[in-house]
């Protein structure tokens, strides 16, 4: 009886943990993405596909609307000028000191994902916010930024609409938090990151990311307002790469031999690696100068790298699932428990070695999720180009790090026979 009850309890607990973990994985799968942009037109809902998004500011005097709230008139540019300075002034907003806060934010997403953010200086004054018109080249940006007071005091610091609109609203009741930040300098009292992270957080909503909570890490999309780091952390980067691919998916991607990412020539005893920044612990923040994050976004994605050799060589390859184990919960509020998630075990990775003719010389997929795949001293007897194609077997995004070591094979020594000496 005891064993039966024990088995029953274990089965129930296992089912609950599995169901909860599955819900967490679904949080990585089910974030929405942009289906149409001003630059790309219709791009569909296929995740992992790179897009270009334009961003800009509405003109002061533009109406901004949110359901259930009164229509407001944006005075954002004037308010930012008054608080942080107008610089050279005039119509060129790129000369404003505060422009860098927004430029740094959108550029950071472009450094980490397959989204190519492009600033546009124009706006036609169409209503901003909920129910607004979509982006259109030479008229208005995909992501438009406005601001005004939300009532006499308080209210949300800022808010953004999600994908396919992305408009951002900054509440002028919190101008005391508007401070400049320089990401090239340490975060300090005289270089506070809070407001810049607000912009990054809201632009995260704009590309399709939801709030999360995590007790074991600190992430950008938590609602508490992070002040210890700058920009997206590992959770947000993986989610965004699931939606739009990594940065190498921009401008055509690296999914085929024809579009392979070029490594260059590896000679002598050469090593090369990619994806090293995702090999980290949960408590180590991502710094502004780290951008080496690559992933497979699902089982249909491949990342192809091309290198050349100029002499007969051997190659050793190590493919490492990257990321860390941590706790997370979808949504920022409530009392639901967080689940443990191990980023290194989202997909079973493998790789192929391919020659110049497209012939697969070797496929390596010997181990399961969360384990390295490797080969040592594989012979490359012909000079010229070779390819390494990385793949995953699950419908999940998976960080990885890839390391190659190429060693030239020495030419065989030749013995030259000396003429025999004749005796005198």
C-alpha positions in Angstrom: 0.0 0.0 0.0 2.8 2.4 1.0 4.7 1.6 -2.2 1.6 2.1 -4.3 0.8 5.5 -2.6 4.5 6.5 -3.0 4.4 5.6 -6.7 1.2 7.5 -7.1 2.6 10.6 -5.4 5.8 10.5 -7.5 3.8 10.1 -10.7 1.6 13.1 -9.8 4.6 15.2 -8.9 6.4 14.2 -12.0 3.4 15.0 -14.2 3.0 18.4 -12.5 6.7 19.3 -12.9 6.6 18.1 -16.5 3.5 20.1 -17.3 4.8 23.2 -15.6 8.2 22.9 -17.4 6.3 22.4 -20.7 4.4 25.7 -20.0 7.8 27.4 -19.6 9.1 26.0 -22.8 5.9 27.2 -24.5 6.8 30.7 -23.2 9.8 30.5 -25.5 7.8 29.2 -28.4 4.7 31.3 -28.4 5.8 34.9 -28.3 4.4 36.7 -31.3 6.5 38.4 -34.0 6.1 41.1 -36.6 4.3 39.8 -39.7 4.6 43.0 -41.8 7.0 45.9 -41.8 7.4 49.1 -43.8 10.6 47.9 -45.4 10.0 44.1 -45.9 6.3 44.1 -46.6 4.6 40.8 -45.6 7.1 38.5 -43.9 4.6 36.0 -42.4 4.7 34.5 -38.9 7.6 32.1 -39.4 9.9 32.5 -36.5 13.6 32.8 -36.9 13.2 35.1 -40.0 15.1 38.4 -39.9 13.3 41.7 -40.4 14.0 45.4 -40.8 12.1 47.7 -38.5 12.1 51.5 -38.8 11.8 53.7 -35.6 11.4 57.4 -35.0 9.6 60.1 -33.0 6.2 61.6 -33.7 6.1 65.4 -34.1 4.9 67.3 -31.0 1.2 68.0 -31.4 0.5 64.4 -32.6 -2.5 62.7 -31.0 -1.7 59.5 -29.0 -4.4 57.1 -28.0 -4.7 54.2 -25.5 -8.0 52.2 -25.1 -9.8 53.3 -21.9 -7.7 56.5 -21.6 -8.3 60.0 -22.9 -6.6 61.0 -26.1 -3.5 63.0 -25.4 -1.2 65.2 -27.4 2.5 64.4 -27.5 4.9 67.0 -26.3 7.8 64.5 -26.0 10.4 66.3 -28.0 9.9 69.6 -26.0 9.9 67.7 -22.7 13.1 65.8 -23.5 14.8 69.1 -24.7 13.8 70.8 -21.4 15.1 68.0 -19.2 18.2 66.7 -21.1 19.1 69.6 -23.5 18.4 70.3 -27.1 22.0 70.3 -28.3 22.2 72.1 -31.7 18.4 72.3 -31.8 16.5 72.4 -35.1 14.7 69.6 -36.9 17.7 67.1 -36.8 16.9 65.1 -33.6 20.1 63.1 -34.0 22.0 66.1 -32.6 20.0 66.0 -29.4 22.0 64.7 -26.4 19.1 62.4 -25.5 18.9 60.8 -29.0 21.7 58.5 -28.0 19.5 56.9 -25.3 17.1 55.6 -28.0 19.8 55.0 -30.7 21.8 52.9 -28.2 18.7 50.9 -27.3 17.7 49.9 -30.8 21.3 49.3 -31.9 21.7 47.0 -29.0 18.8 44.8 -30.2 20.3 44.8 -33.7 23.7 43.6 -32.2 22.0 40.7 -30.5 19.3 39.5 -32.9 18.1 39.3 -36.5 16.3 42.6 -36.3 17.8 45.4 -38.3 16.6 48.6 -36.6 16.8 51.7 -38.8 16.1 55.3 -37.6 14.0 57.4 -39.9 13.7 61.2 -39.3 10.2 61.7 -40.8 6.7 61.4 -39.4 3.4 62.4 -41.0 1.5 63.2 -37.8 -0.9 60.2 -38.0 -2.4 59.2 -34.7 0.0 57.3 -32.5 -0.7 54.3 -30.3 -3.6 51.9 -30.3 -5.4 51.6 -33.7 -2.7 53.8 -35.4 -1.6 53.3 -39.0 1.2 50.8 -39.7 4.6 52.0 -40.7 5.1 53.2 -44.3 8.4 54.3 -45.9 8.7 58.1 -46.3 5.7 58.6 -44.1 6.0 57.1 -40.6 8.2 54.5 -38.8 7.1 51.0 -37.7 7.9 52.0 -34.1 6.9 55.5 -33.2 7.8 57.2 -29.9 5.6 59.8 -28.2 5.0 61.1 -24.7 2.8 63.3 -22.5 1.6 63.4 -18.9 -0.6 60.6 -17.8 -2.9 62.5 -15.5 -1.8 64.8 -12.7 0.8 62.4 -11.3 2.0 58.8 -11.3 1.0 56.2 -13.8 3.1 53.8 -15.8 6.6 55.0 -16.4 6.2 54.0 -20.0 4.4 51.5 -22.1 4.6 49.9 -25.5 2.3 48.0 -27.8 3.4 44.6 -29.0 4.5 43.3 -32.4 2.9 44.7 -35.5 2.5 48.1 -33.9 5.3 48.6 -31.4 4.5 52.3 -30.6 6.1 53.5 -27.4 4.7 56.0 -24.9 6.9 57.8 -22.3 5.0 59.2 -19.3 6.1 62.8 -18.5 5.2 62.4 -14.8 8.5 60.6 -14.3 10.9 63.2 -15.8 13.0 62.9 -12.6 14.1 59.5 -13.9 15.2 60.8 -17.3 19.0 60.8 -17.2 21.6 60.3 -19.8 23.6 57.0 -19.8 26.9 56.2 -21.6 27.2 52.4 -22.1 31.0 52.7 -22.6 31.4 53.8 -19.0 30.6 51.9 -15.7 27.1 52.1 -14.3 27.3 54.6 -11.4 25.3 57.2 -9.7 26.5 59.8 -12.2 25.9 57.4 -15.1 22.6 55.7 -14.2 21.2 53.1 -16.6 17.6 53.1 -15.3 16.0 55.2 -18.0 18.0 53.6 -20.8 16.8 50.2 -19.6 13.2 51.5 -19.6 13.6 52.2 -23.3 15.1 48.8 -23.9 12.4 47.1 -21.9 9.6 48.8 -23.8 11.2 48.1 -27.2 11.4 44.5 -26.0 7.6 44.5 -25.8 7.6 46.2 -29.2 9.3 43.2 -30.8 7.0 40.7 -29.1 8.5 39.9 -25.7 6.3 39.6 -22.5 7.1 40.2 -18.9 8.9 37.4 -17.0 9.9 37.0 -13.4 13.1 35.2 -12.2 14.3 34.9 -8.7 17.6 33.3 -9.6 18.7 35.8 -12.2 18.0 39.4 -13.2 16.5 40.0 -16.7 15.5 43.1 -18.7 11.8 42.1 -19.1 11.1 41.9 -15.4 8.8 44.6 -14.1 11.1 45.8 -11.3 13.2 48.2 -13.3 16.7 46.9 -13.5 19.6 49.2 -12.6 22.6 46.8 -12.3 23.2 46.1 -16.0 22.6 47.5 -19.5 20.1 45.9 -21.9 18.9 42.4 -22.8 20.1 39.5 -20.7 20.3 35.9 -21.8 16.5 35.2 -21.4 15.6 38.0 -23.7 18.3 37.4 -26.2 17.2 33.7 -26.6 13.6 34.7 -26.9 14.3 37.4 -29.5 16.6 35.0 -31.5 13.8 32.5 -31.4 11.5 35.1 -33.1 14.0 36.7 -35.5 17.2 34.6 -35.5 20.6 35.7 -34.4 22.4 38.7 -35.9 23.9 36.5 -38.7 20.4 36.0 -40.1 20.3 39.7 -41.1 20.7 40.5 -44.8 20.2 37.0 -46.2 21.3 34.8 -43.3 23.8 31.9 -43.2 21.5 29.0 -43.7 23.0 27.6 -46.9 26.4 26.9 -48.5 25.9 29.9 -50.8 25.2 32.2 -47.9 27.6 30.7 -45.4 29.3 33.0 -42.8 32.9 33.4 -44.0 35.6 32.6 -41.5 38.6 33.0 -43.7 41.7 30.9 -44.2 42.9 28.7 -41.3 46.5 27.8 -41.7 49.2 26.3 -39.5 47.7 25.7 -36.0 44.7 28.0 -36.2 41.7 28.2 -33.9 38.4 30.0 -34.4 35.3 30.1 -32.3 31.9 31.7 -32.1 29.1 32.0 -29.5 31.5 32.2 -26.5 29.5 35.0 -24.7 26.6 32.6 -24.0 28.9 30.3 -21.9 28.2 32.0 -18.6 26.7 31.6 -15.1 23.3 33.0 -14.1 24.8 35.7 -11.9 27.1 37.2 -14.5 25.5 40.1 -16.2 25.9 40.7 -20.0 28.0 43.8 -20.5 27.5 46.3 -23.4 30.6 45.1 -25.3 29.4 41.4 -25.4 27.5 40.4 -28.6 28.8 37.0 -29.5 25.5 35.1 -29.1 24.4 32.6 -31.8 21.6 30.0 -31.8 19.6 27.6 -33.8 16.0 28.8 -33.7 14.3 25.4 -34.5 14.7 22.1 -36.2 14.5 23.6 -39.7 17.3 26.1 -39.1 21.0 25.6 -40.0 23.9 27.8 -39.4 26.7 27.3 -42.0 30.3 28.5 -41.7 32.9 28.4 -44.5 36.7 28.3 -44.0 39.6 27.6 -46.4 42.8 25.6 -46.0 45.9 26.0 -48.2 47.5 22.6 -47.3 46.5 19.2 -46.1 45.2 19.5 -42.6 43.2 17.9 -39.7 40.3 19.6 -38.0 39.0 19.2 -34.4 35.5 20.6 -33.7 33.6 21.1 -30.5 30.0 22.1 -30.4 28.8 23.1 -27.0 25.1 23.9 -25.9 25.3 27.2 -24.2 23.3 29.1 -21.6 22.6 28.3 -18.0 20.0 26.7 -15.6 17.7 29.2 -13.9 14.2 29.8 -12.7 11.6 31.7 -14.6 7.9 32.4 -14.9 5.9 34.0 -17.7 4.3 37.2 -16.5 5.5 39.8 -14.0 2.9 39.5 -11.3 1.0 36.9 -9.4 2.1 34.1 -7.1 2.5 31.2 -9.4 5.8 29.3 -8.8 8.8 29.6 -11.1 10.1 26.6 -12.9 13.7 25.5 -13.3 14.8 25.8 -17.0 18.1 24.7 -18.4 18.9 26.6 -21.6 21.5 24.1 -22.5 18.9 21.3 -23.0 16.4 22.9 -25.3 17.5 21.1 -28.4 19.8 18.2 -29.4 22.6 19.8 -31.5 24.8 18.3 -34.2 27.0 19.4 -37.0 28.2 18.3 -40.5 31.5 18.7 -42.2 31.0 19.4 -45.9 33.5 19.7 -48.8 33.6 22.2 -51.6 31.3 20.1 -53.8 28.6 20.0 -51.1 29.4 16.4 -50.2 28.8 15.6 -46.5 32.1 14.1 -45.2 30.9 13.5 -41.6 27.8 14.0 -39.5 28.2 14.2 -35.7 25.1 13.8 -33.5 26.2 11.2 -30.9 24.9 12.7 -27.7 21.6 14.1 -26.4 20.3 17.5 -25.3 22.7 19.5 -23.2 25.8 17.5 -24.1 28.8 18.5 -26.3 29.3 17.1 -29.8 32.9 16.8 -31.0 35.4 15.2 -33.4 39.2 15.2 -33.2 41.7 15.3 -36.0 39.4 14.7 -38.9 41.5 14.7 -42.1 41.0 17.4 -44.7 43.2 16.2 -47.5 42.2 18.7 -50.3 42.9 22.4 -50.2 40.2 24.9 -50.7 36.9 25.7 -49.0 35.1 23.5 -46.4 31.8 24.1 -44.5 30.6 23.4 -41.0 26.8 23.2 -40.8 25.2 23.4 -37.3 21.7 22.0 -36.7 19.2 21.2 -34.0 16.6 18.5 -33.7 13.8 20.3 -31.7 11.3 23.0 -32.3 13.1 25.2 -29.8 15.8 27.9 -29.8 19.2 26.7 -28.6 22.3 28.8 -27.9 25.6 27.2 -28.8 29.3 27.8 -29.0 31.4 26.4 -31.9 35.1 25.9 -31.8 37.4 24.8 -34.7 41.1 23.9 -34.5 42.8 23.3 -37.8 46.3 21.8 -37.9 48.4 21.6 -41.0 49.9 18.2 -41.7 53.6 18.5 -42.2 55.0 17.6 -45.6 56.9 14.2 -45.5 60.6 14.5 -45.1 62.7 13.6 -48.2 66.1 11.9 -47.8 68.7 12.9 -50.4 71.4 10.3 -50.9 74.9 11.7 -51.0 77.3 10.5 -53.7 79.4 7.6 -52.4 83.0 8.4 -51.6 85.6 6.6 -53.7 88.6 5.3 -51.9 91.9 6.8 -52.8 
